[in-house]
């Protein structure tokens, strides 16, 4: 089919190219995205007024489509803040220390606990919890610090976040941009994330096993001494009289990324782990001693509530015992449960002022959500203007007018000169995702890979949900905190007390092997 390409199409294509180059240079892509939105709308409408209004409209449309994601992040974060106030967060993982007796058992427990916590609450709380409670135990059991860092990064920032199966932020963004069902993307992303994660963990186990040693308390002393020699400092061990650089900068409203040396850390969904670590550790110095009975109760109740929810999800998906959840129902229930648990925990912490305390936690959660995901809005807005389902709203064409599909038109025009090849297309989408992740934010490239998947899938005879899941793997495994040193990998390396560059380099081969295998699996099985 013949497609007439206009100046607006070529400007839109130039915008995509500039964004990819900017990502590869590890720079922020908000300015290129906004500029490209302005120029595309201006060229299409021949009106500078429409071009200017499109800047606002694009972010507004993206915000309306993605606000449910912001809200679920805010509620879960608010709940975790209330649990941290009473000390229940650490108690939830403390029992696992009893089974961490050897290097092998520590490896398995670290992977499982990190994965589960990250799957339900994102890696943000997983890093400080595992780092403060389980990493020293694993070191004492004989696991090497590098092995510890690799396990936590692969299981949390990689395997759990790349599927995001419970909260479904990532599948929601990918599916919205591709114009497909979020649950279908989430199901495929879960399978692919397990392939990548288990492959990477297996390679890590084989290659790192020779570095493990016999359990001994002396290993902790050696770990501390070696870290001091290398000048590596854990986040929670910053000098108490003088706030750590990140904490001091945060107090003045300066992005954490600038303080800890990661140019894109503050924009990463998982990357606010560093800020959470600093805040929780600083807060623990002044907080009252935890109420042991309350903390123990919530340490049991919270995991139990979500375990029951998992069982319900599985029953609805694989049996007829309960009605299956549709669309965003699962994420909505996670948010509802988080809100009720937040209120209960706040009332337990401060019965007299729990109304104000609960509200404060919600506000903190919303602030966190916009810090974590706010950068996605103008970026998503640019890719939405290339989608016919949203471009009319952005360009102010009216509700009943079909908007231009710049991206689809470009793909269609290109396909007329190329033979359809699912193999090449799948690995191209994976590569785009990997490049998008280079700027250190695992989610900002999802609108791009999602839009490409929606346009390329029908042209090459592939399900767009499969391509969207592949692109999601590339985005998050790269920028979520496993392959680039300026992402939330900084927090993992800080707790493991190893150089972040070394950790990123060692994760490269296991993760890339897993990504290649998962892409081949998607091509031949899905």
N, C-alpha and C positions, 0 to 999 in steps of 0.2 A: 504494500500500500504506500502511495506517495504522500509524503509529508512536506508541507511548505514551511521551511525554517525562516524565521524573521530575525531582525536584529536582537529582539528580546531573548530569543533562544540562544544565540551566540554569546550574549552577555551572561546569561544564566550558566552556560557551559564554562565560560571564563571564570565565573565566580567559584564553581566547583573546583576547577584546577588550582586557583589561587588558595582556596581553603586547604586542599590537600598539601600544597607546597608549604603553607604556613604551619600545618600540623607537623610535617616532616622536619621543619626547622625548630620545633618545640616551642612555638609561640602561640599566644592566645588567638583564637579564631573568631571572636565576637565581632571585632571591627570589620574584618573582611566579609563576614556573613551579612552584617547590617548594610554595608556599602553595596554589596551585590544585590541585596533586596531592593534598595533604593534605585539602582541603575536599571535593574530588570523591569520594575514597575514603571519607571519613567519611560523606558524604551517602548514598552507595550502600549502605554496609554498616550504617549506623547505629551504628558502633563507632569510638570514638576510637582504640582500639588498632590497628585495621586502618588507620585514617588515618595514624597515626604510622609504622607499619611500611611503608606504601606509599611513603613518602619514600625510604626505603632501597631497597626492592624496585624502584622505578622506575629509579633510577640503576643498580642492579645489572643489571637486565634490559638497559638501554641499553648498559652496559659489555660485557656478554656478546655482544650483537649487533654491537657496533662495535669490539671489541678488535683484530680483524684490521687495521682501519684504523690504530689507534694503533701497531701493531707495524711496519707497512710504513713509516710516517713515521719511526719510531725508527731503523730499519735504514738507510734512505736518508740520514738526517741524520748517523748515525754514520759512514757511508762518506765523506760530504763533509768531516767533521771530520778524518779521516785524510788525505784528499787535500789539504786546506788546510794541514796540518802540513808537508807536503813542498813546497808551492807549486804543485802540479799543477792546482789549480782555475783559477788565472789563466792558466796556459799553455794550457788548453783553448780559451780564447777569443782569445788573443793573435794567432793568424794572421789573424783577420778584419780587423785593423787595416790590413793591406796593401792591401785593396780599398776602404777608406773614403777616397776621394780627393775626392769632391764631396758636396754636400748630398744629392742624390738617392741616390747609392750608400750614403751613411751612413744615410739613412732606411731603406733596404731592409735593410741588414746589421743595424742595431739591432733592427728588427722581427723578423727571422728568428732571430737569435741569442738574443734575449730569449725568444721563443716556444719555441724548442727546449729551452733550459735549463729554463724554467719548466714545460714539459710533462713533463719527466722528473724534475725535482727540486723542483718548486714555485718560485714567485717568490722565496722566501727567499734562496737563493744567487744567483739571477739578478741581483738588485738590486746587491749589492756587487761581483759580477764585472763586470757591464756598466758599473756606475758608476765603478769604479776603473780599468778598462782601456779601455773603448770610448767613454765619454761625452766625455772630453777630446779624443779623436781626432775625434769627430763635430763638436765645437765648432770645432776647427781647420779642418775641411773646409767650414765655412760654415753648418752647421745651427744654428738658434737654440736657446737653452736651453729655451724653452717647447716647441718641437717635440720636442726630445729627451725631455723629461719625458712628453709625451703619447704618444710612440711606446712608451716602456718600460712605461708604465702600461697602455696598451691591449693591447699584445702579451703582456705577462706577467700582471699581476693580472687582466686582463680575459679575453682570448681563450684563453690557456692554462689558467688556473685554472678558468674557468667550465665547461670540458669535463672537465678533469682526467682525460683519456682513458687515460693510462698507469697512474698510481697508483690512480685510480678511488675516491678518498675521497668526493668529492661525489656521484657517481652511486650509490655504495653507500648513503649516508645517505638520499638521495632515494628510491631504490628500496625500501629497507627500510621506510621510513615509508609508502610507497604500496602495498606488498605486490606488487611486480612484479619482473621480472628486471633486475638492475643493468646487464648488457651492453646491453639494449635502450635503457635510459635513456642510457647512455654514448654509444651510436651516434648517437642523435638530438641529444644535447647537443653532440657534436662538430660536427655539421653546423650547428646553430644558432649555436654559438660562432664558427665561421668566418664566418657571415653577418654577425654583429654586428661582429666584429673587422675584417674586410676593409672593411666599410662605414665604420666609424669611422676606420680608417687612411686610406681614400681621401678622406674629408672633411677629415681632418687635413692630408693632403698638399696638397689644393687650397687650403685656407684659410691654411695656414702657409707655402706655397712663396714667397710674396712677401716673407717676412721673412728668407729665406736670403741669404747673402752669398758673395762670392768667397773661396776658401780662403786663409787667411793665419795665420801664427803669432801675429800681433797680436790675433787674435780671442780667444785664450786669456787674454791679459793683460787685455783689455777685459772678458771674462767674470768674471775674478777681481775686478777693480775694481768692476764693477757689483754683484756679489754682496756685496762688502764695504760698498758704499754702502747697500744695502737691508738689511744686517744678516742675510743668509742665510748659514748655515754648513753645509758638508758634514759628514756624520757623521765621516769619517775625519780631518777637519782640526781636531778638538778639541784644545786645548792639551795637550801631552804631560805636563808636570809635574803638572797638576791634572786628574784624570779628568773626562771629559764628564759632565754631569748624569745621563744615562741609565746610563752605566757605573757611576758612583758609587752610584746608587740600586740598581742590579742587584747590586752587591757586598754590599749590606746586605739583599738579599732583597726589595726593594721593586719592584713591577711596573714594567716599563719604561714603560707607558702613562702613569703618573703623572709620570714624569720628562720625557717628551718632549711632553706636552700632549695626547695622544690618549686620551680616556676609555675607548675600547674597543680600543686598539691591541694590548694584550697578549693579548687573546682572539681576535684574528683569525688564521686559519690562515696567511695570507700576511703578517700584520702583524708577526711576529717578525723580519722582515727588518731592522728597526732594531737589534734586539738582536744579531742575527748580524753586522751591519756593525760595531757597536761592539766586539763580542767579537773578531772576526777582526782588526780593525785594531789593537786593543790587544795582542792576542796576537802579532801579527807583529813588534812592537817587541822582544820578548824571545826569540822563537823563533830557532833556529839558521838560518843561511843554507840555502836549499833545495838538496837534492842534485840537481844539474841533470839528470844522466842518469836517475835514478829518476823525477823529476818529469816529464821529457819522455816517458818510457815510459808512465807512467800517464795522462798527458794524451792519449795516443793510444789506449791500451788501453780505458779506460773508455768513451769515446764509441763505439769500435768494437764493444765488447761489446753495448751497448744498440742500436746500429745493426743488428747481427745479430739481436737479439731483435725489433726492429721488422719486419725482413724475414720472420722466422718467423711473427709475428702476421698479416702481410698474406697470406702463403702459406696459412696455416690458414683465413683468413677467406674468401679469394676463389678458392682452388684446392683440389685434393685431394692435393697433393704431401705435405703433412704434416697430422696430425690437428689440428683446431681446438681452441683452448683453451676450456674451459667455466667458467662462473661466475667465481669469484675466482682462477682459475689464473694469469691474467696478472699481477695484483698480487702473488701469492705468488712468482712467478718473479722479478719485479723485486726483491722483498725478499731472495730467495735469492742473486741475483747481487750485490746490495749487500753482503750479509754476507761473501761470498767475497772481493769486492774490498776490503772493509774489512780483513779478516785479512791479505790480501796487502800492502796499503799499510802496515798497522801493522808487519808483519814487516820491511818495507823501511826504515821509519823508525827502528825500534828493535828489532834482532834479539834482543837479550838479554832485554828486558822486554816483548816484543810481546804476550804473553798478558795482562799487566796493562793494557797500553795499549789493546788491543782491547776489553777489558771496560769500561774507562773511557769509551771512545767510545760503546759501547752504552748505558751508563748516561746519558751526556749526551744521547743520542738519545731515550731514554725520557722524560727530564725535559722535553726540548723538545716531544715529542709531547703530553704531558699539559698543558703550558702552552698549546700551540696548540689542542688539542681538548678538554681537560678540561671547559671550560665547556659543551660540547655535551651532556654526559651528563644532568644534571638537566633540561635543556630537552627533550631527546629523550625522557626518561622521562615527562614530562607528556603529550607527544603520543602516546607509546606506550600510555598508559592509556586513550586514546580509541580505540585500535585493538583490535578483538576478538581479534586473533592474540596480543596480549601482555597484555591487561588482566587475564586470569585469573591469570597469574603474579604480577602486581603486587599484585592484591587478595587473593592467597592463597586462591584458590578451588579449587585442585587441578589436576592435569594433565589430567584427562579432562573438565573443566567448560569450557563455552564462555563466555568472558567478554563483558561488555557492550561494544558498539561505539558509544560516545557520539558520536563525530564523524560516523560514518556515519548514525546515527539522526537527528542534527540536519540533516545535508544532505538526507536523504530527506524529512524533514518540511518543509524549506524548498522543496524541488523541487516538492512537491505544490501549491504556490501560485505557481510560476513556470513559464513555458514554457521548455523546454530550448533553450539558445542557445549553441552552441560558441564563437561569436565573443566574446560577452560573458564567458563563463566563462574563456576563454583569457587575455583581457586582465585579468580580475579576479585570476587566479592570478599573472600577471606583476606586477600592482600590489602584491599581498601580498608577493611576493618583494622588490620594491624597497623597500617599507616595512620589511620585516624586515632588510634590509641597512643601514638608516639607523643602526643602533647600531654599525656599524663592523666587524662580524664576518661575513664572507661565508658562513659555514657554519651559524651557530646557527639561522637561519630555515628550513633545509632540512627538518627534521622537520615543520614546519608546512605548507610548500607540498607536500611529499610526501604527507602525510596528506590534505590537501585534494584532491590529484590522484587518489588512490586512491578517494576517496568521490565526487567530482564526475564523474570520467571516464565511468563506466557510465551515470550519470543523464542526461548530455547527449549520449551517443553518441560519445564520444571515447576514444581509447586513453589510459589513465592514464599510460603512459610518455611520451606527448607532453606532457601537462600537467605532469608532473614535470620534464621537461627545460626547459619554459618557465619554471616557477617557479625552477629552478636558475639560469637566466640572470639573472632579476631579482635573486635573492639575491646572487650573486657579483659581477656587474658593478656592483652598488650598493655592497655592503660589502666586497668583496674588495680594493678599492684603486683605483677609477677615479672614483667620483662623490662620495664623502664625504671631507672633509679630515682627519677624525680616524681614518682607517684607515691601512693601510700605504702610502698615497699620500705620507705624511710622508717615508718613506725615499727614494722616487723624487724628490720635490721637493728633498730635501736634497742628493742627488748632482747633480741638474741645477742646483742653486743658484737656485731660483726660489721665490716664495711659494706655499705649498701651496694656499691659497684660490684663487689665480689658476689653478693647474693644475686643480683640481677644476671650476672654473667653465668653463674652456675645453674640458674633456672632456665636459661635459654634452650639448651638442647632437650631436656625433658618436655618442656611446654610445646616447643615447635614440633617435636615428634608426635605428641598427642594431637595437635591441631591438624597435622597432615592426615593422621589416621581417621580423625573424626570427619574430616571433609570427604575422604574416600568412602567412609561408611555412609554418609548422607547421600552421596551420588548414587551408590549402588543399592542401597536398602530403602531409603525414604522415597 
